[in-house]
Amino acid sequence: MVVSHTSMGDLLRGCFPPIVRSRSLQAALRSRFAREARAPEESTSRPYGLEAQPEGCGYGIRRGIAAFLVCLFLAGSGFAAEPETRNILILGDSLAAGHGVAESQAFPALLQKKIEAEKLPFKVINAGVSGDTSAGGLRRINWLLKRPTDVLLLELGGNDGLRGMGPDLTRRNLQGIIDKARAKYPDIKIVIAGMQMPDNMGTSFTEKFRKIFPALAKANNAALIPFLLEGIGADPRYNLPDLIHPNPEGHKVVAKTAWKTLEPVLRK
């Protein structure tokens, strides 16, 4: 039986294993074999007296075997596709936005550097907006989720507390954000950044506010960063003169704190 050029094209289209996901690589291979299939079987430069070999069974089978072996080689070699890059959406306020520092110095950019250093297939999408509240995040989340999202790092609520917003309302808004994210992407992983209020907000209020974040994490089977500003809160060494927003050194500490919780999530 002779393997025809048409059946050879079908063979090439079907033999690429799932791991070979590079369309450009597949196209290049198909083009190569197609050119060979169209090439004249008898070269005009053949030495005098050498007869052209008929395109018989052995010729077709050899070409088919060669194509099959190329596919097997690609499946087990370095030509296999790299892992697909997945997105981490950081939905936050001025902390994520990097108020008072360069974008490259803010903790989301520093997290991206840690991800790249570990060669993990994730890209950070920084959706931090200075002054944003849990209500603002709830309004924005549907639009943000138009981009495929694999991990949601929720860094909101600090401005709610500073404005004296009731903790129950903050919790409902944050829960609403999580619900919308899970409705759009059921397998999305959630990371919640815990926040705390200064003591001058009153003992009762600060305690209720602090409990919002661990309660949300437990209720939603989410990972929890206990306190995003751990070790730098109100410390002039790590904050801008307002003692609220981290300076570049402070953002390094924030990134380190967040990474302790985020890295295990990304490796699951």
Beta strands, then each sheet from edge to edge (+ up, - down):
strand 1: 86-92
strand 2: 122-128
strand 3: 151-155
strand 4: 189-193
strand 5: 223-225
sheet 1: 2+ 1+ 3+ 4+ 5+
end
